[in-house]
Amino acid sequence: MTFPNVLPVSEFRAAVTKLIKDVAANPGRRVYVGQHRKPEAVLMGVSAEMPPRVRQGLLDTYFTWLVESEPKSWDAEGKMLHIGDAFGHVFAYLWRGDQDEAMEYLEQYIQGIRRREDAPTVHSLEDVLGAMQFAIDLTDEEYGAICTRARADLAGRYPDPTAG
């Protein structure tokens, strides 16, 4: 992604009042700020934020599409090996913004995969977590936190049916 006109922090500080008025008056306007003109932050008006119902509708539709068409891979026993990069990118974004919402969409995704007639059985939450590991652009610490949270919130609903 390219960023037009990244303001150095010093210029941003000097013009912040004018810039706030400008983005408030122009909902599509963004002001990118960063040291050495490398974008590190963005200033935008509150009215530029996506309405919550629109955002939810887009995410619901996207995760439904992911279940139906995103390529996934399974091994010979039907265990999911890779969940798909598209899922990983969006899930990482959600996780960093709202972990409760990320868990809701993870559960929606698991439910959708389980309903697919052409997909091998998703045996457990652990299968999905293992398949997520290399699709998510997160640190090992973040991935560990996702696993811990998912096990606490979802494991009881998606146990391993082969466990004794």
Buried (B, 14 or more C-beta within 10 A) or exposed (E): EEEEEBBBEEEBEEEBEEBEEBBBEEEEBBBBBBEEEEBEEBBBBEEBEEEEEEEEEEBEEBBEEBBEEBEBEBEEEEBBEBBBBBBBEBBBEBBEEEBEBBBBBBBBBBBBBEEEEEBBBBBBBBBBBBBBBEBBEBEEEBBEBBBEBBBEBBBEEBEEEEEE
